[in-house]
């Protein structure tokens, strides 16, 4: 009976998205992604519920700017685990929400941010093979141009 109860609880936790190993960060998003609003907690699996939507994408970029955050952060302190988790969730969700023509570009920009985090913010630690600077520059230009034309935003 005890084994059955433990198994039932484990299944219930898994179905609700909770696991003892990964309960999710205890942080809130500054953006609205169409599934979860600004101020809502970031939870594992949120990104899986997001579909590309240009209107919501533009609103997400606008709310990021309104919150005083950068869509191209370069001053990430890797020891600030909460901010790293927030930025990671932002990139996952903005890429999922982005129209197809800029989704890959968001992945290219994330590669730069990820390399900066992995280098512990020390630009001297970056090697020539750590990222494709031309691809990141092209991607950021594509995102910026799209934000201007589709969203009326200047990034």
MDTraj code that builds the backbone (N, CA, C; nanometers):
import mdtraj as md
import numpy as np

residues = "UNK UNK UNK UNK UNK UNK UNK UNK UNK UNK UNK UNK UNK UNK UNK UNK UNK UNK UNK UNK UNK UNK UNK UNK UNK UNK UNK UNK UNK UNK UNK UNK UNK UNK UNK UNK UNK UNK UNK UNK UNK UNK UNK UNK UNK UNK UNK UNK UNK UNK UNK UNK UNK UNK UNK UNK UNK UNK UNK UNK UNK UNK UNK UNK UNK UNK UNK UNK UNK UNK UNK UNK UNK UNK UNK UNK UNK UNK UNK UNK UNK UNK UNK UNK UNK UNK UNK UNK UNK UNK UNK UNK UNK UNK UNK UNK UNK UNK UNK UNK UNK UNK UNK UNK UNK UNK UNK UNK UNK UNK UNK UNK UNK UNK UNK UNK UNK UNK UNK UNK UNK UNK UNK UNK UNK UNK UNK UNK UNK UNK UNK UNK UNK UNK UNK UNK UNK UNK UNK UNK UNK UNK UNK UNK UNK UNK UNK UNK UNK UNK UNK UNK UNK UNK UNK".split()
xyz = np.array([
    [0.0818, -0.1182, 0.0000],
    [0.0000, 0.0000, 0.0000],
    [0.0869, 0.1255, 0.0000],
    [0.1926, 0.1249, 0.0823],
    [0.2812, 0.2407, 0.0913],
    [0.3498, 0.2660, -0.0432],
    [0.3946, 0.1608, -0.1115],
    [0.4590, 0.1750, -0.2416],
    [0.3632, 0.2339, -0.3435],
    [0.2375, 0.1910, -0.3387],
    [0.1370, 0.2428, -0.4315],
    [0.1134, 0.3914, -0.4078],
    [0.1101, 0.4326, -0.2815],
    [0.0897, 0.5736, -0.2479],
    [0.2072, 0.6581, -0.2960],
    [0.3300, 0.6103, -0.2749],
    [0.4491, 0.6816, -0.3205],
    [0.4472, 0.6939, -0.4727],
    [0.4121, 0.5867, -0.5417],
    [0.4048, 0.5894, -0.6875],
    [0.2981, 0.6869, -0.7352],
    [0.1837, 0.6905, -0.6684],
    [0.0766, 0.7826, -0.7058],
    [0.1197, 0.9274, -0.6880],
    [0.1873, 0.9580, -0.5793],
    [0.2361, 1.0942, -0.5553],
    [0.3397, 1.1326, -0.6605],
    [0.4304, 1.0404, -0.6925],
    [0.5323, 1.0679, -0.7941],
    [0.4688, 1.0976, -0.9294],
    [0.3698, 1.0206, -0.9676],
    [0.3002, 1.0444, -1.0945],
    [0.2298, 1.1796, -1.0923],
    [0.1654, 1.2133, -0.9821],
    [0.0963, 1.3424, -0.9707],
    [0.1951, 1.4577, -0.9835],
    [0.3102, 1.4471, -0.9213],
    [0.4111, 1.5523, -0.9315],
    [0.4630, 1.5655, -1.0735],
    [0.4880, 1.4535, -1.1384],
    [0.5360, 1.4583, -1.2761],
    [0.4319, 1.5188, -1.3693],
    [0.3058, 1.4854, -1.3498],
    [0.1996, 1.5395, -1.4352],
    [0.1818, 1.6889, -1.4171],
    [0.2149, 1.7413, -1.3016],
    [0.2031, 1.8854, -1.2787],
    [0.3303, 1.9584, -1.3151],
    [0.4317, 1.8857, -1.3630],
    [0.5546, 1.9490, -1.4066],
    [0.6561, 1.9682, -1.2957],
    [0.6324, 1.9160, -1.1785],
    [0.7246, 1.9310, -1.0667],
    [0.8078, 1.8044, -1.0525],
    [0.9338, 1.8239, -1.0279],
    [1.0197, 1.7111, -0.9945],
    [1.1072, 1.7553, -0.8792],
    [1.1467, 1.6631, -0.7941],
    [1.2343, 1.7015, -0.6844],
    [1.3648, 1.7617, -0.7341],
    [1.4156, 1.7139, -0.8474],
    [1.5425, 1.7627, -0.8993],
    [1.5300, 1.8991, -0.9664],
    [1.4129, 1.9330, -1.0199],
    [1.3969, 2.0584, -1.0926],
    [1.2608, 2.1205, -1.0645],
    [1.2446, 2.1841, -0.9492],
    [1.1172, 2.2472, -0.9193],
    [1.0963, 2.3766, -0.9967],
    [1.1996, 2.4248, -1.0663],
    [1.1883, 2.5483, -1.1425],
    [1.2390, 2.6656, -1.0613],
    [1.2849, 2.7672, -1.1310],
    [1.3360, 2.8846, -1.0607],
    [1.2225, 2.9607, -0.9929],
    [1.2552, 3.0257, -0.8865],
    [1.1555, 3.1044, -0.8137],
    [1.1697, 3.2505, -0.8542],
    [1.1455, 3.2769, -0.9830],
    [1.1587, 3.4121, -1.0374],
    [1.0399, 3.4431, -1.1271],
    [1.0188, 3.5707, -1.1486],
    [0.9071, 3.6162, -1.2310],
    [0.9586, 3.6773, -1.3605],
    [0.8755, 3.6690, -1.4650],
    [0.9111, 3.7280, -1.5935],
    [0.8663, 3.8741, -1.5973],
    [0.9371, 3.9577, -1.6730],
    [0.8980, 4.0972, -1.6932],
    [0.8132, 4.1112, -1.8193],
    [0.7967, 4.0046, -1.8946],
    [0.7285, 4.0077, -2.0232],
    [0.6015, 3.9234, -2.0190],
    [0.5190, 3.9444, -2.1199],
    [0.3986, 3.8640, -2.1418],
    [0.4246, 3.7838, -2.2683],
    [0.4059, 3.6540, -2.2628],
    [0.4337, 3.5706, -2.3800],
    [0.3068, 3.5150, -2.4449],
    [0.1922, 3.5609, -2.3991],
    [0.0663, 3.5127, -2.4534],
    [0.0126, 3.3916, -2.3797],
    [0.0969, 3.3239, -2.3043],
    [0.0571, 3.2094, -2.2235],
    [0.0634, 3.2476, -2.0758],
    [0.1683, 3.3216, -2.0406],
    [0.1880, 3.3669, -1.9027],
    [0.2167, 3.5164, -1.9058],
    [0.1508, 3.5891, -1.8179],
    [0.1634, 3.7340, -1.8169],
    [0.2852, 3.7844, -1.7421],
    [0.3144, 3.9122, -1.7629],
    [0.4224, 3.9776, -1.6901],
    [0.3962, 3.9636, -1.5409],
    [0.5026, 3.9354, -1.4676],
    [0.4910, 3.9166, -1.3242],
    [0.4617, 3.7735, -1.2830],
    [0.4345, 3.6873, -1.3805],
    [0.4057, 3.5478, -1.3479],
    [0.5362, 3.4708, -1.3283],
    [0.5333, 3.3652, -1.2480],
    [0.6555, 3.2882, -1.2247],
    [0.6974, 3.2096, -1.3487],
    [0.8278, 3.1998, -1.3673],
    [0.8845, 3.1218, -1.4769],
    [0.8908, 2.9763, -1.4310],
    [0.8350, 2.8873, -1.5109],
    [0.8321, 2.7453, -1.4766],
    [0.8855, 2.6616, -1.5931],
    [0.9516, 2.5510, -1.5615],
    [0.9958, 2.4617, -1.6693],
    [0.8753, 2.4188, -1.7538],
    [0.8942, 2.4169, -1.8823],
    [0.7874, 2.3738, -1.9721],
    [0.7011, 2.4868, -2.0246],
    [0.7163, 2.6087, -1.9709],
    [0.6368, 2.7215, -2.0208],
    [0.6577, 2.7420, -2.1701],
    [0.7825, 2.7318, -2.2141],
    [0.8148, 2.7576, -2.3535],
    [0.7445, 2.6586, -2.4470],
    [0.7172, 2.5386, -2.3989],
    [0.6521, 2.4375, -2.4820],
    [0.5076, 2.4728, -2.5163],
    [0.4503, 2.5686, -2.4461],
    [0.3113, 2.6086, -2.4685],
    [0.2993, 2.7260, -2.5647],
    [0.4111, 2.7792, -2.6102],
    [0.4133, 2.9015, -2.6906],
    [0.4184, 2.8681, -2.8392],
    [0.3372, 2.9376, -2.9154],
    [0.3364, 2.9256, -3.0610],
    [0.3792, 3.0598, -3.1201],
    [0.4434, 3.0599, -3.2374],
    [0.4820, 3.1870, -3.2997],
    [0.3598, 3.2776, -3.3194],
    [0.3767, 3.4044, -3.2840],
    [0.2691, 3.5019, -3.2965],
    [0.3334, 3.6402, -3.3035],
    [0.3287, 3.7020, -3.4210],
    [0.3989, 3.8292, -3.4407],
    [0.3466, 3.9400, -3.3500],
    [0.2170, 3.9490, -3.3289],
    [0.1618, 4.0538, -3.2430],
    [0.2108, 4.0374, -3.0986],
    [0.2066, 3.9149, -3.0464],
    [0.2558, 3.8898, -2.9107],
    [0.4074, 3.9068, -2.9019],
    [0.4771, 3.8678, -3.0074],
    [0.6223, 3.8854, -3.0148],
    [0.6579, 4.0334, -3.0033],
    [0.5912, 4.1165, -3.0812],
    [0.6169, 4.2605, -3.0753],
    [0.5851, 4.3155, -2.9366],
    [0.4771, 4.2682, -2.8772],
    [0.4412, 4.3120, -2.7421],
    [0.5467, 4.2685, -2.6407],
    [0.6031, 4.1495, -2.6601],
    [0.7078, 4.1005, -2.5698],
    [0.8326, 4.1873, -2.5803],
    [0.8706, 4.2242, -2.7017],
    [0.9856, 4.3133, -2.7196],
    [0.9579, 4.4502, -2.6561],
    [0.8368, 4.4998, -2.6770],
    [0.7990, 4.6304, -2.6220],
    [0.8010, 4.6266, -2.4685],
    [0.7469, 4.5200, -2.4096],
    [0.7440, 4.5120, -2.2635],
    [0.8850, 4.4970, -2.2062],
    [0.9734, 4.4340, -2.2814],
    [1.1130, 4.4223, -2.2382],
    [1.1776, 4.5602, -2.2339],
    [1.1552, 4.6366, -2.3379],
    [1.2079, 4.7728, -2.3417],
    [1.1466, 4.8582, -2.2308],
    [1.0151, 4.8464, -2.2131],
    [0.9457, 4.9239, -2.1086],
    [0.9949, 4.8888, -1.9683],
    [1.0398, 4.7646, -1.9502],
    [1.0897, 4.7199, -1.8197],
    [1.2354, 4.7621, -1.7969],
    [1.2936, 4.8284, -1.8973],
    [1.4321, 4.8725, -1.8843],
    [1.5336, 4.7609, -1.9083],
    [1.4881, 4.6517, -1.9672],
    [1.5767, 4.5391, -1.9971],
    [1.6230, 4.5478, -2.1419],
    [1.7356, 4.4861, -2.1703],
    [1.7884, 4.4836, -2.3061],
    [1.7552, 4.3497, -2.3703],
    [1.7170, 4.3536, -2.4972],
    [1.6950, 4.2262, -2.5655],
    [1.8277, 4.1660, -2.6099],
    [1.9339, 4.2460, -2.6038],
    [2.0677, 4.1992, -2.6366],
    [2.1598, 4.2218, -2.5156],
    [2.1375, 4.1502, -2.4057],
    [2.2191, 4.1751, -2.2858],
    [2.3635, 4.1298, -2.3050],
    [2.4558, 4.2129, -2.2619],
    [2.5976, 4.1777, -2.2712],
    [2.6666, 4.1896, -2.1358],
    [2.5973, 4.2413, -2.0378],
    [2.6588, 4.2627, -1.9062],
    [2.6013, 4.1661, -1.8022],
    [2.5974, 4.0396, -1.8371],
    [2.5398, 3.9387, -1.7484],
    [2.6450, 3.8926, -1.6486],
    [2.6085, 3.8966, -1.5228],
    [2.6951, 3.8454, -1.4174],
    [2.6595, 3.6978, -1.3981],
    [2.7456, 3.6068, -1.4428],
    [2.7144, 3.4638, -1.4334],
    [2.6888, 3.4152, -1.2908],
    [2.7366, 3.4878, -1.1915],
    [2.7125, 3.4459, -1.0535],
    [2.5723, 3.4834, -1.0060],
    [2.5037, 3.5683, -1.0832],
    [2.3658, 3.6059, -1.0504],
    [2.2728, 3.5026, -1.1142],
    [2.2556, 3.3914, -1.0436],
    [2.1795, 3.2788, -1.0986],
    [2.0365, 3.3161, -1.1347],
    [1.9753, 3.4041, -1.0592],
    [1.8375, 3.4450, -1.0876],
    [1.8304, 3.5198, -1.2209],
    [1.9233, 3.6123, -1.2422],
    [1.9220, 3.6884, -1.3679],
    [1.9562, 3.5974, -1.4862],
    [2.0516, 3.5075, -1.4689],
    [2.0868, 3.4134, -1.5759],
    [1.9648, 3.3283, -1.6118],
    [1.8918, 3.2799, -1.5112],
    [1.7713, 3.2001, -1.5370],
    [1.6646, 3.2829, -1.6073],
    [1.6510, 3.4091, -1.5688],
    [1.5525, 3.4968, -1.6322],
    [1.5891, 3.5218, -1.7779],
    [1.7148, 3.5531, -1.8041],
    [1.7594, 3.5794, -1.9413],
    [1.7458, 3.4535, -2.0269],
    [1.7793, 3.3395, -1.9700],
    [1.7649, 3.2130, -2.0426],
    [1.6193, 3.1886, -2.0794],
    [1.5289, 3.2089, -1.9849],
    [1.3855, 3.1915, -2.0122],
    [1.3383, 3.2923, -2.1161],
    [1.3869, 3.4165, -2.1050],
    [1.3491, 3.5191, -2.2035],
    [1.3871, 3.4735, -2.3443],
    [1.5110, 3.4300, -2.3622],
    [1.5546, 3.3880, -2.4960],
    [1.4775, 3.2664, -2.5448],
    [1.4529, 3.1699, -2.4580],
    [1.3740, 3.0532, -2.4982],
    [1.2355, 3.0957, -2.5454],
    [1.1723, 3.1838, -2.4683],
    [1.0345, 3.2230, -2.4984],
    [1.0255, 3.3193, -2.6160],
    [1.1191, 3.4136, -2.6282],
    [1.1120, 3.5063, -2.7414],
    [1.1386, 3.4320, -2.8716],
    [1.2285, 3.3332, -2.8683],
    [1.2544, 3.2553, -2.9890],
    [1.1320, 3.1724, -3.0272],
    [1.0631, 3.1171, -2.9290],
    [0.9427, 3.0386, -2.9569],
    [0.8291, 3.1258, -3.0094],
    [0.8202, 3.2484, -2.9607],
    [0.7130, 3.3398, -2.9985],
    [0.7413, 3.4117, -3.1304],
    [0.8685, 3.4228, -3.1644],
    [0.9104, 3.4986, -3.2832],
    [0.8537, 3.4391, -3.4117],
    [0.8267, 3.5266, -3.5087],
    [0.7854, 3.4767, -3.6406],
    [0.8986, 3.3919, -3.7011],
    [0.8648, 3.2985, -3.7870],
    [0.9653, 3.2070, -3.8430],
    [1.0865, 3.2777, -3.9046],
    [1.0669, 3.3950, -3.9630],
    [1.1775, 3.4621, -4.0310],
    [1.2870, 3.5130, -3.9367],
    [1.2609, 3.5177, -3.8075],
    [1.3644, 3.5609, -3.7135],
    [1.3927, 3.4598, -3.6022],
    [1.3276, 3.3457, -3.6035],
    [1.3515, 3.2457, -3.4985],
    [1.4969, 3.1989, -3.4955],
    [1.5524, 3.1670, -3.6104],
    [1.6916, 3.1211, -3.6144],
    [1.7866, 3.2319, -3.5685],
    [1.7540, 3.3553, -3.6019],
    [1.8374, 3.4680, -3.5593],
    [1.8438, 3.4776, -3.4075],
    [1.7306, 3.4528, -3.3411],
    [1.7303, 3.4539, -3.1947],
    [1.8212, 3.3453, -3.1398],
    [1.8256, 3.2304, -3.2050],
    [1.9151, 3.1238, -3.1623],
    [2.0613, 3.1642, -3.1771],
    [2.0929, 3.2361, -3.2853],
    [2.2300, 3.2829, -3.3064],
    [2.2705, 3.3845, -3.1997],
    [2.1795, 3.4761, -3.1661],
    [2.2103, 3.5749, -3.0623],
    [2.2240, 3.5055, -2.9269],
    [2.1375, 3.4062, -2.9009],
    [2.1490, 3.3318, -2.7748],
    [2.2864, 3.2666, -2.7638],
    [2.3425, 3.2211, -2.8762],
    [2.4738, 3.1563, -2.8702],
    [2.5782, 3.2519, -2.8138],
    [2.5701, 3.3801, -2.8476],
    [2.6619, 3.4792, -2.7914],
    [2.6390, 3.4956, -2.6414],
    [2.5140, 3.5119, -2.6026],
    [2.4824, 3.5296, -2.4610],
    [2.5275, 3.4080, -2.3816],
    [2.5029, 3.2889, -2.4336],
    [2.5423, 3.1665, -2.3656],
    [2.6944, 3.1588, -2.3502],
    [2.7672, 3.1961, -2.4545],
    [2.9133, 3.1950, -2.4470],
    [2.9609, 3.2944, -2.3411],
    [2.8977, 3.4116, -2.3346],
    [2.9347, 3.5100, -2.2321],
    [2.9110, 3.4544, -2.0920],
    [2.7998, 3.3859, -2.0740],
    [2.7706, 3.3258, -1.9438],
    [2.8736, 3.2178, -1.9112],
    [2.9021, 3.1320, -2.0079],
    [2.9976, 3.0232, -1.9854],
    [3.1386, 3.0752, -1.9569],
    [3.1711, 3.1927, -2.0129],
    [3.3034, 3.2524, -1.9903],
    [3.3056, 3.3318, -1.8600],
    [3.1989, 3.3197, -1.7825],
    [3.1882, 3.3920, -1.6551],
    [3.2060, 3.5426, -1.6723],
    [3.1600, 3.5936, -1.7855],
    [3.1652, 3.7365, -1.8094],
    [3.3031, 3.7869, -1.8473],
    [3.4015, 3.6987, -1.8568],
    [3.5385, 3.7377, -1.8881],
    [3.5602, 3.7274, -2.0386],
    [3.5547, 3.8404, -2.1063],
    [3.5696, 3.8405, -2.2521],
    [3.7067, 3.7903, -2.2963],
    [3.8075, 3.8032, -2.2092],
    [3.9406, 3.7537, -2.2437],
    [3.9433, 3.6014, -2.2529],
    [3.8451, 3.5355, -2.1894],
    [3.8380, 3.3894, -2.1908],
    [3.7785, 3.3353, -2.3208],
    [3.7174, 3.4229, -2.3988],
    [3.6541, 3.3777, -2.5228],
    [3.7605, 3.3431, -2.6260],
    [3.7457, 3.2285, -2.6858],
    [3.8360, 3.1879, -2.7918],
    [3.7747, 3.2153, -2.9275],
    [3.8544, 3.2098, -3.0284],
    [3.8074, 3.2371, -3.1646],
    [3.7009, 3.1381, -3.2083],
    [3.7014, 3.0180, -3.1528],
    [3.6043, 2.9172, -3.1944],
    [3.4779, 2.9175, -3.1093],
    [3.4717, 3.0052, -3.0078],
    [3.3578, 3.0039, -2.9168],
    [3.2290, 3.0564, -2.9795],
    [3.2403, 3.1405, -3.0814],
    [3.1196, 3.1877, -3.1457],
    [3.1500, 3.2413, -3.2844],
    [3.0480, 3.2477, -3.3644],
    [3.0595, 3.2990, -3.4997],
    [3.0125, 3.4438, -3.4976],
    [3.1077, 3.5365, -3.4863],
    [3.0761, 3.6787, -3.4713],
    [2.9958, 3.7324, -3.5891],
    [3.0263, 3.6873, -3.7086],
    [2.9540, 3.7345, -3.8275],
    [2.8079, 3.6892, -3.8210],
    [2.7857, 3.5641, -3.7819],
    [2.6484, 3.5135, -3.7717],
    [2.5701, 3.5886, -3.6646],
    [2.6355, 3.6171, -3.5524],
    [2.5670, 3.6905, -3.4448],
    [2.5346, 3.8320, -3.4902],
    [2.6278, 3.8981, -3.5569],
    [2.6041, 4.0346, -3.6066],
    [2.4902, 4.0352, -3.7082],
    [2.4920, 3.9414, -3.8004],
    [2.3861, 3.9315, -3.9007],
    [2.2514, 3.9055, -3.8343],
    [2.2515, 3.8170, -3.7363],
    [2.1272, 3.7839, -3.6651],
    [2.0734, 3.9046, -3.5904],
    [2.1587, 3.9775, -3.5202],
    [2.1106, 4.0939, -3.4451],
    [2.0587, 4.2014, -3.5400],
    [2.1215, 4.2163, -3.6556],
    [2.0720, 4.3125, -3.7554],
    [1.9360, 4.2696, -3.8088],
    [1.9183, 4.1394, -3.8340],
    [1.7907, 4.0881, -3.8845],
    [1.6795, 4.1103, -3.7808],
    [1.7094, 4.0821, -3.6544],
    [1.6114, 4.1026, -3.5469],
    [1.5763, 4.2503, -3.5344],
    [1.6784, 4.3362, -3.5369],
    [1.6563, 4.4802, -3.5236],
    [1.5724, 4.5341, -3.6396],
    [1.6066, 4.4926, -3.7611],
    [1.5311, 4.5371, -3.8794],
    [1.3861, 4.4886, -3.8725],
    [1.3660, 4.3644, -3.8333],
    [1.2318, 4.3100, -3.8236],
    [1.1508, 4.3839, -3.7165],
    [1.2144, 4.4125, -3.6035],
    [1.1461, 4.4850, -3.4961],
    [1.1032, 4.6243, -3.5420],
    [1.1854, 4.6866, -3.6256],
    [1.1529, 4.8198, -3.6770],
    [1.0360, 4.8124, -3.7752],
    [1.0441, 4.7206, -3.8705],
    [0.9423, 4.7154, -3.9750],
    [0.8111, 4.6515, -3.9270],
    [0.8202, 4.5429, -3.8528],
    [0.6985, 4.4702, -3.8120],
    [0.6364, 4.5229, -3.6831],
    [0.7217, 4.5743, -3.5930],
    [0.6721, 4.6128, -3.4609],
    [0.6733, 4.7633, -3.4364],
    [0.7407, 4.8368, -3.5248],
    [0.7519, 4.9801, -3.5034],
    [0.8424, 5.0160, -3.3867],
    [0.9364, 4.9275, -3.3559],
    [1.0282, 4.9490, -3.2431],
    [1.1684, 4.9809, -3.2942],
    [1.2365, 5.0663, -3.2210],
    [1.3765, 5.0919, -3.2475],
    [1.4558, 5.0288, -3.1348],
    [1.5349, 4.9291, -3.1689],
    [1.6124, 4.8580, -3.0668],
    [1.7531, 4.9133, -3.0570],
])
top = md.Topology()
chain = top.add_chain()
for i, resn in enumerate(residues, 1):
    res = top.add_residue(resn, chain, resSeq=i)
    for name in ("N", "CA", "C"):
        top.add_atom(name, md.element.get_by_symbol(name[0]), res)
traj = md.Trajectory(xyz[None], top)
